Amino acid sequence: MSEMTGWLSTEISSHPHVTRQIVWEDYRVMYPDGYGKSQFFFHLAQHLKAQKPVSSVLPHEPGLKLFVDFAGDTLGYVNPETGEYIKTQTFVATLACTDYAFALCVPSQKTEDFLYALRRALEYYGGVPKIVAPDNLKAAVIKADKYEPTLNKAMEDMGNHYGFVVVPCQPEKPKQKSKVENQVQIIYHRIYARLYNRQFFSLEELNEAVAGFLRTHNQTRMQQRPYTREEHFHAVEKEVLRPLPDAPYVMKRYADVTVQQNGHVYLSCDKHYYSVPYQLVGYKAKIIFTTSLVKIFVKGEQVAVHPRVRSFGYSSLDEHLASNTLAFTKRSATYYKQRAQSVSEPLYLLFNAMYECSNGSCPPEYYYKTCDMMLRLQKDYRPELFDRACEICLENRLFTGKRLENVIKTLVQTSREAETTITPNPTNHANMRGIFFFQ
Protein backbone atom coordinates (compact mmCIF):
# COMPACT_ATOMS: atom_id res chain seq x y z
CA MET A 1 0.00 0.00 0.00
CA SER A 2 2.80 2.40 0.88
CA GLU A 3 4.41 2.05 -2.55
CA MET A 4 1.08 2.50 -4.26
CA THR A 5 0.20 5.51 -2.09
CA GLY A 6 3.59 7.03 -2.86
CA TRP A 7 3.04 6.64 -6.57
CA LEU A 8 -0.46 8.13 -6.33
CA SER A 9 0.73 11.07 -4.23
CA THR A 10 3.37 11.75 -6.89
CA GLU A 11 0.61 11.84 -9.48
CA ILE A 12 -1.24 14.46 -7.44
CA SER A 13 1.81 16.65 -6.87
CA SER A 14 3.02 16.49 -10.49
CA HIS A 15 -0.41 17.09 -12.07
CA PRO A 16 -2.17 20.09 -10.49
CA HIS A 17 -5.57 19.22 -11.98
CA VAL A 18 -5.63 15.65 -10.62
CA THR A 19 -7.90 15.31 -7.56
CA ARG A 20 -8.04 12.74 -4.76
CA GLN A 21 -11.29 11.39 -6.22
CA ILE A 22 -9.65 10.64 -9.58
CA VAL A 23 -6.67 9.00 -7.86
CA TRP A 24 -8.97 6.83 -5.73
CA GLU A 25 -10.94 5.76 -8.83
CA ASP A 26 -7.70 4.75 -10.56
CA TYR A 27 -6.65 2.92 -7.39
CA ARG A 28 -9.94 0.93 -7.29
CA VAL A 29 -9.49 -0.07 -10.93
CA MET A 30 -6.08 -1.53 -10.09
CA TYR A 31 -7.20 -2.94 -6.70
CA PRO A 32 -10.94 -3.69 -6.71
CA ASP A 33 -10.77 -5.12 -3.18
CA GLY A 34 -8.60 -2.27 -1.82
CA TYR A 35 -9.41 0.51 0.69
CA GLY A 36 -12.67 2.36 0.62
CA LYS A 37 -12.72 6.06 -0.10
CA SER A 38 -12.41 7.34 3.48
CA GLN A 39 -9.61 4.95 4.41
CA PHE A 40 -7.78 5.71 1.17
CA PHE A 41 -8.03 9.48 1.75
CA PHE A 42 -6.71 9.02 5.30
CA HIS A 43 -3.62 7.05 4.24
CA LEU A 44 -2.99 9.39 1.31
CA ALA A 45 -3.09 12.40 3.62
CA GLN A 46 -0.69 10.74 6.04
CA HIS A 47 1.75 10.03 3.25
CA LEU A 48 1.59 13.59 1.97
CA LYS A 49 2.29 14.90 5.49
CA ALA A 50 5.29 12.60 5.80
CA GLN A 51 6.73 14.01 2.60
CA LYS A 52 6.75 17.60 3.90
CA PRO A 53 10.10 18.86 5.27
CA VAL A 54 10.33 19.05 9.03
CA SER A 55 10.36 22.62 10.38
CA SER A 56 11.68 23.69 13.74
CA VAL A 57 11.75 26.84 15.83
CA LEU A 58 15.02 28.66 15.20
CA PRO A 59 16.64 30.53 18.08
CA HIS A 60 17.38 34.23 17.41
CA GLU A 61 20.30 36.11 18.88
CA PRO A 62 19.29 39.30 20.75
CA GLY A 63 19.96 42.46 18.75
CA LEU A 64 20.78 40.55 15.58
CA LYS A 65 17.88 40.95 13.18
CA LEU A 66 14.94 43.25 12.49
CA PHE A 67 12.26 42.11 10.03
CA VAL A 68 10.38 44.84 8.14
CA ASP A 69 7.48 44.77 5.68
CA PHE A 70 4.30 46.53 4.65
CA ALA A 71 0.89 45.19 5.65
CA GLY A 72 -1.27 44.10 2.74
CA ASP A 73 -4.40 45.91 3.96
CA THR A 74 -4.52 49.69 4.22
CA LEU A 75 -5.77 52.28 6.68
CA GLY A 76 -6.68 55.85 5.81
CA TYR A 77 -8.05 59.25 6.75
CA VAL A 78 -10.38 61.88 5.34
CA ASN A 79 -9.04 65.12 3.88
CA PRO A 80 -11.08 67.75 5.77
CA GLU A 81 -10.85 70.24 2.90
CA THR A 82 -11.97 67.99 0.04
CA GLY A 83 -13.72 65.13 1.84
CA GLU A 84 -11.53 62.65 -0.07
CA TYR A 85 -10.60 59.39 1.65
CA ILE A 86 -6.83 58.96 1.44
CA LYS A 87 -5.42 55.46 1.83
CA THR A 88 -2.16 54.91 3.67
CA GLN A 89 0.34 52.07 3.83
CA THR A 90 1.20 50.47 7.18
CA PHE A 91 4.88 49.79 7.80
CA VAL A 92 5.46 46.94 10.27
CA ALA A 93 8.72 45.96 11.96
CA THR A 94 9.52 43.31 14.56
CA LEU A 95 12.70 42.25 16.32
CA ALA A 96 13.42 38.58 15.68
CA CYS A 97 14.43 37.72 19.23
CA THR A 98 11.72 39.38 21.34
CA ASP A 99 8.99 39.97 18.73
CA TYR A 100 8.79 43.60 19.91
CA ALA A 101 6.63 45.31 17.28
CA PHE A 102 6.47 48.70 15.60
CA ALA A 103 3.86 50.08 13.19
CA LEU A 104 3.54 53.39 11.34
CA CYS A 105 1.23 54.62 8.59
CA VAL A 106 2.94 56.41 5.68
CA PRO A 107 1.60 57.84 2.41
CA SER A 108 3.09 55.16 0.13
CA GLN A 109 5.56 52.31 -0.25
CA LYS A 110 8.02 54.52 -2.13
CA THR A 111 11.65 54.56 -1.07
CA GLU A 112 11.45 57.90 0.72
CA ASP A 113 8.45 56.85 2.83
CA PHE A 114 9.90 53.38 3.48
CA LEU A 115 13.22 54.75 4.75
CA TYR A 116 11.45 57.37 6.86
CA ALA A 117 9.38 54.62 8.51
CA LEU A 118 12.49 52.50 9.08
CA ARG A 119 14.23 55.48 10.68
CA ARG A 120 11.26 56.00 12.98
CA ALA A 121 11.36 52.30 13.90
CA LEU A 122 15.03 52.50 14.93
CA GLU A 123 14.27 55.59 16.99
CA TYR A 124 11.35 53.72 18.59
CA TYR A 125 13.64 50.86 19.61
CA GLY A 126 16.34 53.28 20.70
CA GLY A 127 19.08 51.31 18.97
CA VAL A 128 20.24 49.58 15.81
CA PRO A 129 20.26 45.81 15.10
CA LYS A 130 23.08 44.21 13.14
CA ILE A 131 20.81 43.09 10.28
CA VAL A 132 17.69 44.57 8.71
CA ALA A 133 15.74 41.97 6.74
CA PRO A 134 13.17 43.49 4.36
CA ASP A 135 10.96 41.65 1.97
CA ASN A 136 11.93 42.17 -1.68
CA LEU A 137 10.29 45.60 -1.85
CA LYS A 138 11.34 47.89 -4.68
CA ALA A 139 11.96 50.55 -2.05
CA ALA A 140 14.75 48.37 -0.62
CA VAL A 141 15.78 45.89 -3.35
CA ILE A 142 16.21 46.80 -7.00
CA LYS A 143 16.76 43.24 -8.20
CA ALA A 144 15.85 40.19 -6.14
CA ASP A 145 18.29 37.29 -6.18
CA LYS A 146 18.68 34.14 -4.10
CA TYR A 147 22.34 34.83 -3.40
CA GLU A 148 23.29 38.46 -4.10
CA PRO A 149 20.29 40.80 -4.45
CA THR A 150 20.91 44.32 -5.77
CA LEU A 151 20.04 46.86 -3.09
CA ASN A 152 18.51 50.27 -3.61
CA LYS A 153 21.33 52.83 -3.30
CA ALA A 154 19.39 54.84 -0.73
CA MET A 155 18.86 51.72 1.39
CA GLU A 156 22.56 50.97 1.20
CA ASP A 157 23.39 54.55 2.24
CA MET A 158 21.07 54.26 5.23
CA GLY A 159 22.75 51.03 6.31
CA ASN A 160 26.15 52.72 6.14
CA HIS A 161 24.84 55.65 8.18
CA TYR A 162 23.35 53.53 10.97
CA GLY A 163 25.80 50.64 10.83
CA PHE A 164 23.50 47.76 9.86
CA VAL A 165 23.67 45.41 6.90
CA VAL A 166 20.70 44.61 4.68
CA VAL A 167 19.91 40.93 4.12
CA PRO A 168 16.64 40.65 2.16
CA CYS A 169 14.49 37.56 2.55
CA GLN A 170 14.89 35.12 -0.30
CA PRO A 171 12.17 35.37 -2.93
CA GLU A 172 9.51 32.67 -2.73
CA LYS A 173 10.63 31.75 0.78
CA PRO A 174 7.71 32.86 3.00
CA LYS A 175 9.05 31.12 6.10
CA GLN A 176 12.04 33.45 6.17
CA LYS A 177 9.73 36.38 6.88
CA SER A 178 7.19 34.50 9.01
CA LYS A 179 8.05 36.64 12.03
CA VAL A 180 6.87 39.86 10.45
CA GLU A 181 3.96 38.22 8.64
CA ASN A 182 2.69 36.79 11.93
CA GLN A 183 3.09 40.24 13.44
CA VAL A 184 1.04 41.75 10.63
CA GLN A 185 -1.79 39.28 11.33
CA ILE A 186 -1.77 40.16 15.03
CA ILE A 187 -1.77 43.90 14.18
CA TYR A 188 -4.82 43.33 11.99
CA HIS A 189 -6.70 41.99 15.03
CA ARG A 190 -5.32 44.33 17.69
CA ILE A 191 -5.06 47.62 15.76
CA TYR A 192 -7.04 47.48 12.50
CA ALA A 193 -10.06 45.88 14.16
CA ARG A 194 -10.10 48.58 16.86
CA LEU A 195 -10.14 51.37 14.25
CA TYR A 196 -12.84 50.06 11.93
CA ASN A 197 -15.53 52.48 13.18
CA ARG A 198 -13.31 55.51 13.77
CA GLN A 199 -12.70 58.39 11.38
CA PHE A 200 -9.49 60.40 11.17
CA PHE A 201 -8.77 63.71 9.46
CA SER A 202 -4.98 63.69 9.16
CA LEU A 203 -2.10 61.24 8.94
CA GLU A 204 -0.80 62.48 12.29
CA GLU A 205 -4.13 61.78 13.98
CA LEU A 206 -4.23 58.28 12.46
CA ASN A 207 -0.69 57.48 13.62
CA GLU A 208 -1.47 58.73 17.11
CA ALA A 209 -4.30 56.18 17.35
CA VAL A 210 -2.11 53.41 15.89
CA ALA A 211 0.62 54.20 18.42
CA GLY A 212 -1.83 53.87 21.30
CA PHE A 213 -3.04 50.41 20.28
CA LEU A 214 0.54 49.37 19.43
CA ARG A 215 1.58 50.22 22.97
CA THR A 216 -1.28 48.08 24.31
CA HIS A 217 -0.25 45.22 22.00
CA ASN A 218 3.38 45.26 23.18
CA GLN A 219 2.28 45.44 26.82
CA THR A 220 -0.15 42.50 26.53
CA ARG A 221 1.10 39.28 28.11
CA MET A 222 2.02 36.71 25.46
CA GLN A 223 0.30 33.34 25.30
CA GLN A 224 2.13 30.55 27.14
CA ARG A 225 4.76 33.03 28.35
CA PRO A 226 4.93 34.83 31.69
CA TYR A 227 5.94 38.21 30.20
CA THR A 228 4.99 40.82 27.59
CA ARG A 229 6.87 41.73 24.43
CA GLU A 230 7.92 45.03 25.99
CA GLU A 231 9.23 43.33 29.17
CA HIS A 232 11.11 40.76 27.11
CA PHE A 233 12.63 43.50 24.92
CA HIS A 234 13.93 45.55 27.86
CA ALA A 235 15.18 42.44 29.62
CA VAL A 236 17.26 40.80 26.90
CA GLU A 237 17.51 42.98 23.76
CA LYS A 238 17.49 46.71 24.51
CA GLU A 239 21.01 46.82 25.90
CA VAL A 240 22.63 44.85 23.07
CA LEU A 241 21.34 47.09 20.27
CA ARG A 242 23.97 49.39 18.82
CA PRO A 243 23.56 53.08 19.70
CA LEU A 244 21.87 55.45 17.26
CA PRO A 245 24.13 57.92 15.41
CA ASP A 246 24.17 61.56 16.50
CA ALA A 247 22.18 62.73 13.48
CA PRO A 248 19.27 60.91 11.80
CA TYR A 249 19.64 59.63 8.27
CA VAL A 250 18.55 61.96 5.47
CA MET A 251 17.78 60.20 2.22
CA LYS A 252 20.11 60.94 -0.67
CA ARG A 253 19.27 60.82 -4.35
CA TYR A 254 21.59 60.80 -7.34
CA ALA A 255 21.63 62.24 -10.85
CA ASP A 256 24.29 62.13 -13.57
CA VAL A 257 24.36 65.30 -15.67
CA THR A 258 26.58 67.44 -17.92
CA VAL A 259 27.59 71.02 -17.10
CA GLN A 260 25.80 73.23 -19.64
CA GLN A 261 27.24 76.14 -21.60
CA ASN A 262 25.74 78.61 -19.12
CA GLY A 263 27.81 77.08 -16.30
CA HIS A 264 24.87 75.36 -14.61
CA VAL A 265 23.66 71.78 -14.13
CA TYR A 266 19.98 70.90 -14.46
CA LEU A 267 18.10 68.87 -11.84
CA SER A 268 15.14 67.60 -13.82
CA CYS A 269 12.95 66.47 -10.90
CA ASP A 270 12.81 70.06 -9.62
CA LYS A 271 13.21 71.81 -13.01
CA HIS A 272 15.94 73.94 -11.44
CA TYR A 273 19.46 75.00 -12.50
CA TYR A 274 22.45 75.15 -10.13
CA SER A 275 25.75 76.89 -10.87
CA VAL A 276 29.23 75.36 -10.86
CA PRO A 277 32.59 77.05 -11.63
CA TYR A 278 32.42 78.21 -15.27
CA GLN A 279 35.71 76.43 -16.06
CA LEU A 280 33.82 73.09 -15.83
CA VAL A 281 31.52 73.70 -18.79
CA GLY A 282 31.12 70.42 -20.72
CA TYR A 283 32.30 68.17 -17.87
CA LYS A 284 30.30 65.19 -16.58
CA ALA A 285 28.96 65.83 -13.08
CA LYS A 286 27.14 63.85 -10.37
CA ILE A 287 24.45 65.49 -8.28
CA ILE A 288 23.77 64.12 -4.80
CA PHE A 289 20.73 65.80 -3.27
CA THR A 290 18.59 65.52 -0.14
CA THR A 291 15.38 67.23 0.90
CA SER A 292 17.33 70.41 1.71
CA LEU A 293 20.75 70.35 -0.01
CA VAL A 294 22.19 69.86 -3.50
CA LYS A 295 25.85 68.82 -3.78
CA ILE A 296 27.62 68.68 -7.14
CA PHE A 297 30.71 66.56 -7.82
CA VAL A 298 33.08 66.52 -10.79
CA LYS A 299 35.74 63.80 -11.02
CA GLY A 300 34.92 62.74 -7.46
CA GLU A 301 35.50 66.20 -5.96
CA GLN A 302 32.78 68.45 -4.57
CA VAL A 303 32.64 71.65 -6.62
CA ALA A 304 29.39 73.28 -5.44
CA VAL A 305 26.75 73.18 -2.70
CA HIS A 306 23.34 74.85 -2.98
CA PRO A 307 20.12 74.89 -0.94
CA ARG A 308 17.56 72.78 -2.79
CA VAL A 309 14.83 74.73 -4.60
CA ARG A 310 11.81 72.76 -5.85
CA SER A 311 10.65 75.15 -8.57
CA PHE A 312 11.85 76.44 -11.93
CA GLY A 313 14.70 78.93 -11.76
CA TYR A 314 18.44 79.43 -11.36
CA SER A 315 20.62 79.27 -8.26
CA SER A 316 23.92 81.01 -9.05
CA LEU A 317 26.92 81.88 -6.89
CA ASP A 318 29.04 84.88 -7.89
CA GLU A 319 32.30 82.97 -7.52
CA HIS A 320 31.10 80.46 -10.14
CA LEU A 321 30.43 83.00 -12.89
CA ALA A 322 32.84 84.34 -15.51
CA SER A 323 33.77 88.01 -15.11
CA ASN A 324 31.74 89.16 -18.13
CA THR A 325 28.71 87.18 -16.96
CA LEU A 326 29.05 88.50 -13.43
CA ALA A 327 29.28 92.08 -14.67
CA PHE A 328 26.05 91.58 -16.55
CA THR A 329 24.07 89.73 -13.90
CA LYS A 330 25.07 92.01 -11.01
CA ARG A 331 23.81 95.20 -12.66
CA SER A 332 21.47 97.37 -10.60
CA ALA A 333 21.04 101.02 -9.65
CA THR A 334 22.98 100.41 -6.44
CA TYR A 335 25.72 98.60 -8.35
CA TYR A 336 26.26 101.55 -10.71
CA LYS A 337 26.16 104.10 -7.89
CA GLN A 338 28.84 102.18 -6.03
CA ARG A 339 31.03 101.99 -9.13
CA ALA A 340 30.61 105.73 -9.75
CA GLN A 341 31.44 106.61 -6.15
CA SER A 342 34.69 104.63 -6.41
CA VAL A 343 35.95 106.70 -9.38
CA SER A 344 34.29 110.14 -9.25
CA GLU A 345 32.16 111.91 -6.67
CA PRO A 346 30.47 114.22 -9.26
CA LEU A 347 29.61 111.13 -11.37
CA TYR A 348 28.06 109.49 -8.31
CA LEU A 349 25.94 112.59 -7.69
CA LEU A 350 24.91 112.58 -11.36
CA PHE A 351 23.86 108.89 -11.20
CA ASN A 352 21.99 109.48 -7.96
CA ALA A 353 20.07 112.44 -9.43
CA MET A 354 19.34 110.50 -12.62
CA TYR A 355 17.72 107.60 -10.77
CA GLU A 356 15.84 109.93 -8.42
CA CYS A 357 14.55 111.90 -11.41
CA SER A 358 12.81 108.82 -12.82
CA ASN A 359 10.86 108.48 -9.54
CA GLY A 360 9.96 104.91 -10.45
CA SER A 361 8.43 105.86 -13.79
CA CYS A 362 11.22 104.02 -15.62
CA PRO A 363 12.70 100.67 -14.58
CA PRO A 364 16.36 100.80 -13.45
CA GLU A 365 17.39 98.83 -16.56
CA TYR A 366 16.48 101.87 -18.69
CA TYR A 367 19.61 103.71 -17.46
CA TYR A 368 22.07 100.80 -17.48
CA LYS A 369 23.55 101.54 -20.91
CA THR A 370 23.73 105.27 -20.06
CA CYS A 371 25.70 104.41 -16.92
CA ASP A 372 28.02 102.14 -18.94
CA MET A 373 28.70 104.96 -21.41
CA MET A 374 29.40 107.53 -18.69
CA LEU A 375 31.80 105.13 -16.96
CA ARG A 376 33.62 104.59 -20.25
CA LEU A 377 33.92 108.38 -20.75
CA GLN A 378 35.45 108.65 -17.30
CA LYS A 379 38.34 106.47 -18.47
CA ASP A 380 38.96 108.54 -21.63
CA TYR A 381 39.38 112.05 -20.15
CA ARG A 382 41.33 113.83 -17.45
CA PRO A 383 39.65 113.56 -14.05
CA GLU A 384 39.31 117.31 -13.50
CA LEU A 385 37.80 117.78 -16.96
CA PHE A 386 35.39 114.86 -16.54
CA ASP A 387 34.32 115.96 -13.06
CA ARG A 388 33.60 119.50 -14.30
CA ALA A 389 31.47 118.08 -17.12
CA CYS A 390 29.49 115.95 -14.61
CA GLU A 391 28.85 119.06 -12.49
CA ILE A 392 27.55 120.94 -15.53
CA CYS A 393 25.25 118.05 -16.47
CA LEU A 394 24.00 117.85 -12.89
CA GLU A 395 23.29 121.61 -12.78
CA ASN A 396 21.38 121.47 -16.07
CA ARG A 397 19.83 118.02 -15.43
CA LEU A 398 21.34 116.45 -18.51
CA PHE A 399 20.95 112.70 -17.94
CA THR A 400 22.26 111.06 -21.12
CA GLY A 401 25.67 109.82 -22.10
CA LYS A 402 25.62 111.77 -25.37
CA ARG A 403 25.01 115.06 -23.59
CA LEU A 404 27.79 114.36 -21.11
CA GLU A 405 30.10 113.60 -24.04
CA ASN A 406 29.11 116.87 -25.77
CA VAL A 407 29.81 118.86 -22.60
CA ILE A 408 33.22 117.20 -22.30
CA LYS A 409 34.06 117.97 -25.94
CA THR A 410 33.00 121.61 -25.44
CA LEU A 411 35.25 121.89 -22.40
CA VAL A 412 38.12 120.31 -24.31
CA GLN A 413 37.65 122.75 -27.19
CA THR A 414 37.48 125.72 -24.83
CA SER A 415 40.65 124.56 -23.10
CA ARG A 416 42.51 124.24 -26.38
CA GLU A 417 41.45 127.71 -27.50
CA ALA A 418 42.65 129.17 -24.22
CA GLU A 419 46.01 127.49 -24.64
CA THR A 420 46.51 128.85 -28.19
CA THR A 421 45.72 132.55 -27.35
CA ILE A 422 48.81 134.79 -28.42
CA THR A 423 50.34 136.83 -25.60
CA PRO A 424 52.04 140.30 -26.35
CA ASN A 425 55.88 140.35 -26.77
CA PRO A 426 57.71 141.96 -23.84
CA THR A 427 59.26 145.45 -24.52
CA ASN A 428 61.95 145.18 -21.89
CA HIS A 429 64.76 142.96 -23.19
CA ALA A 430 67.35 143.93 -20.61
CA ASN A 431 67.51 140.39 -19.45
CA MET A 432 68.52 139.12 -22.84
CA ARG A 433 72.15 138.04 -23.14
CA GLY A 434 74.49 140.22 -25.26
CA ILE A 435 72.29 143.32 -25.39
CA PHE A 436 73.12 146.44 -23.41
CA PHE A 437 71.19 149.59 -22.95
CA PHE A 438 72.88 152.89 -22.34
CA GLN A 439 71.31 155.93 -20.88
WONOR-V43411 format. One record per backbone hydrogen bond with DSSP energy under -1.0 kcal/mol. CO is the residue of the C=O (numbers start at 1). NH is the residue of the N-H. E is the energy in kcal/mol with one decimal. If there is no record, write none. Layout:
co=CO nh=NH e=E
co=CO nh=NH e=E
This chain:
co=1 nh=5 e=-3.3
co=2 nh=6 e=-2.4
co=3 nh=7 e=-2.2
co=4 nh=8 e=-2.5
co=5 nh=9 e=-2.7
co=6 nh=10 e=-1.8
co=7 nh=11 e=-1.7
co=8 nh=12 e=-1.9
co=9 nh=13 e=-2.4
co=10 nh=14 e=-2.3
co=11 nh=15 e=-1.3
co=15 nh=18 e=-1.8
co=19 nh=23 e=-2.0
co=20 nh=24 e=-2.7
co=21 nh=25 e=-2.3
co=22 nh=26 e=-2.3
co=23 nh=27 e=-2.6
co=24 nh=28 e=-2.4
co=25 nh=29 e=-1.5
co=26 nh=30 e=-1.8
co=27 nh=31 e=-2.8
co=31 nh=34 e=-2.0
co=36 nh=40 e=-2.6
co=37 nh=41 e=-2.7
co=38 nh=42 e=-2.0
co=39 nh=43 e=-2.3
co=40 nh=44 e=-2.4
co=41 nh=45 e=-2.3
co=42 nh=46 e=-2.2
co=43 nh=47 e=-2.0
co=44 nh=48 e=-2.3
co=45 nh=49 e=-2.2
co=46 nh=50 e=-2.0
co=47 nh=51 e=-1.3
co=61 nh=64 e=-1.7
co=63 nh=130 e=-1.6
co=64 nh=131 e=-2.4
co=65 nh=96 e=-2.3
co=66 nh=133 e=-3.3
co=67 nh=94 e=-2.3
co=69 nh=92 e=-3.2
co=75 nh=88 e=-3.3
co=77 nh=86 e=-3.4
co=79 nh=83 e=-3.1
co=84 nh=79 e=-3.2
co=86 nh=77 e=-1.9
co=88 nh=75 e=-1.1
co=89 nh=106 e=-2.9
co=90 nh=71 e=-2.7
co=91 nh=104 e=-2.0
co=92 nh=69 e=-2.3
co=93 nh=102 e=-2.3
co=94 nh=67 e=-2.5
co=95 nh=99 e=-2.2
co=100 nh=95 e=-1.6
co=102 nh=93 e=-2.4
co=104 nh=91 e=-3.2
co=106 nh=89 e=-2.8
co=110 nh=114 e=-2.8
co=111 nh=115 e=-2.8
co=112 nh=116 e=-1.7
co=113 nh=117 e=-2.3
co=114 nh=118 e=-2.3
co=115 nh=119 e=-2.4
co=116 nh=120 e=-2.2
co=117 nh=121 e=-2.0
co=118 nh=122 e=-2.2
co=119 nh=123 e=-2.1
co=120 nh=124 e=-2.0
co=121 nh=125 e=-2.3
co=122 nh=126 e=-1.5
co=122 nh=127 e=-1.3
co=128 nh=242 e=-2.6
co=130 nh=165 e=-2.3
co=131 nh=66 e=-2.0
co=132 nh=167 e=-2.0
co=133 nh=68 e=-1.8
co=134 nh=169 e=-2.3
co=135 nh=137 e=-2.5
co=137 nh=140 e=-1.2
co=137 nh=141 e=-3.6
co=140 nh=152 e=-2.6
co=143 nh=150 e=-2.5
co=150 nh=142 e=-2.3
co=150 nh=143 e=-1.6
co=152 nh=156 e=-2.3
co=153 nh=157 e=-2.4
co=154 nh=158 e=-2.2
co=155 nh=159 e=-2.1
co=156 nh=160 e=-2.1
co=157 nh=161 e=-2.1
co=158 nh=162 e=-2.4
co=159 nh=163 e=-2.4
co=159 nh=164 e=-1.3
co=165 nh=132 e=-2.5
co=170 nh=173 e=-1.3
co=173 nh=176 e=-1.5
co=175 nh=178 e=-1.2
co=177 nh=181 e=-2.1
co=178 nh=182 e=-2.8
co=179 nh=183 e=-1.8
co=180 nh=184 e=-2.2
co=181 nh=185 e=-1.9
co=182 nh=186 e=-2.1
co=183 nh=187 e=-2.5
co=184 nh=188 e=-2.2
co=185 nh=189 e=-1.4
co=186 nh=190 e=-2.6
co=187 nh=191 e=-2.6
co=187 nh=192 e=-1.9
co=188 nh=193 e=-2.0
co=192 nh=195 e=-1.1
co=195 nh=198 e=-1.7
co=200 nh=78 e=-3.3
co=202 nh=206 e=-1.9
co=203 nh=207 e=-2.5
co=204 nh=208 e=-1.9
co=205 nh=209 e=-1.6
co=206 nh=210 e=-2.2
co=207 nh=211 e=-2.5
co=208 nh=212 e=-1.5
co=209 nh=213 e=-1.9
co=210 nh=214 e=-2.3
co=211 nh=215 e=-2.1
co=212 nh=216 e=-1.7
co=213 nh=217 e=-2.3
co=214 nh=218 e=-2.5
co=215 nh=219 e=-1.4
co=217 nh=220 e=-1.1
co=218 nh=230 e=-2.5
co=222 nh=225 e=-1.6
co=227 nh=222 e=-2.1
co=228 nh=232 e=-2.4
co=229 nh=233 e=-2.5
co=230 nh=234 e=-2.3
co=231 nh=235 e=-1.6
co=232 nh=236 e=-2.3
co=233 nh=237 e=-2.0
co=233 nh=238 e=-2.6
co=242 nh=128 e=-2.6
co=253 nh=289 e=-2.1
co=255 nh=287 e=-3.5
co=257 nh=285 e=-3.0
co=259 nh=282 e=-2.0
co=260 nh=263 e=-2.1
co=263 nh=276 e=-2.4
co=264 nh=260 e=-2.8
co=265 nh=274 e=-2.5
co=267 nh=270 e=-1.0
co=267 nh=271 e=-1.2
co=267 nh=272 e=-1.5
co=272 nh=267 e=-2.8
co=273 nh=315 e=-2.5
co=274 nh=265 e=-2.8
co=277 nh=280 e=-2.4
co=278 nh=281 e=-1.3
co=280 nh=283 e=-2.3
co=283 nh=259 e=-2.7
co=285 nh=257 e=-2.7
co=286 nh=297 e=-2.8
co=287 nh=255 e=-1.9
co=288 nh=295 e=-2.6
co=289 nh=253 e=-2.4
co=292 nh=308 e=-2.4
co=293 nh=290 e=-2.7
co=294 nh=306 e=-2.6
co=295 nh=288 e=-2.8
co=296 nh=303 e=-2.9
co=296 nh=304 e=-1.3
co=297 nh=286 e=-2.6
co=298 nh=301 e=-1.7
co=301 nh=298 e=-2.6
co=304 nh=296 e=-2.6
co=306 nh=294 e=-2.9
co=313 nh=273 e=-2.6
co=315 nh=275 e=-2.4
co=317 nh=320 e=-1.7
co=318 nh=321 e=-1.2
co=320 nh=278 e=-1.9
co=322 nh=326 e=-2.9
co=323 nh=327 e=-2.4
co=324 nh=328 e=-1.3
co=325 nh=329 e=-2.8
co=326 nh=330 e=-2.2
co=332 nh=336 e=-2.2
co=333 nh=337 e=-2.1
co=334 nh=338 e=-2.4
co=335 nh=339 e=-1.9
co=336 nh=340 e=-2.5
co=337 nh=341 e=-2.4
co=338 nh=342 e=-1.3
co=340 nh=343 e=-1.2
co=340 nh=344 e=-3.1
co=344 nh=348 e=-1.9
co=345 nh=349 e=-2.2
co=346 nh=350 e=-2.0
co=347 nh=351 e=-2.6
co=348 nh=352 e=-2.7
co=349 nh=353 e=-2.2
co=350 nh=354 e=-2.2
co=351 nh=355 e=-2.4
co=352 nh=356 e=-2.0
co=353 nh=357 e=-2.2
co=354 nh=358 e=-1.1
co=358 nh=361 e=-2.7
co=363 nh=366 e=-2.0
co=364 nh=367 e=-1.7
co=365 nh=368 e=-1.1
co=367 nh=371 e=-2.6
co=368 nh=372 e=-2.4
co=369 nh=373 e=-2.2
co=370 nh=374 e=-2.4
co=371 nh=375 e=-2.3
co=372 nh=376 e=-1.8
co=373 nh=377 e=-2.3
co=374 nh=378 e=-1.6
co=382 nh=386 e=-2.8
co=383 nh=387 e=-3.0
co=384 nh=388 e=-1.8
co=385 nh=389 e=-1.9
co=386 nh=390 e=-2.2
co=387 nh=391 e=-2.1
co=388 nh=392 e=-2.0
co=389 nh=393 e=-2.4
co=390 nh=394 e=-2.5
co=391 nh=395 e=-2.4
co=392 nh=396 e=-2.1
co=393 nh=398 e=-2.7
co=400 nh=404 e=-1.9
co=401 nh=405 e=-2.3
co=402 nh=406 e=-2.3
co=403 nh=407 e=-2.3
co=404 nh=408 e=-2.3
co=405 nh=409 e=-2.4
co=406 nh=410 e=-2.3
co=407 nh=411 e=-2.4
co=408 nh=412 e=-2.6
co=409 nh=413 e=-2.6
co=410 nh=414 e=-2.5
co=411 nh=415 e=-2.3
co=412 nh=416 e=-2.2
co=413 nh=417 e=-2.3
co=414 nh=418 e=-2.0
co=415 nh=419 e=-1.7
co=416 nh=420 e=-1.5
co=429 nh=432 e=-2.1
co=432 nh=435 e=-1.1
